[in-house]
């Protein structure tokens, strides 16, 4: 199972790299890059072995979700998307922030 998770991470890294190149060439929208970054962060969280690792990975995930939320909000304001898209990404970000705070508490409690 661990090898499958590592393979998934390698695939998602490659996907993210390729989508980034395609975005720079104006071939794909940036939200596809952000979605790939989110999937990569979630996959890395699955194999994290320590709470300290999880804290850093949750920070990375939250950054990707904030960017995705901002894209959704810009699309909503430009009348190219609905507010539900903004709310969906905001809810996902808030879940990640809750998990981050929980992981921080575990790190703090382990240090005592």
HELIX and SHEET records of a PDB file:
HELIX    1   1 UNK A    2  UNK A   24  1                                  23    
HELIX    2   2 UNK A   30  UNK A   47  1                                  18    
HELIX    3   3 UNK A   51  UNK A   77  1                                  27    
HELIX    4   4 UNK A   83  UNK A  110  1                                  28    
END                                                                             
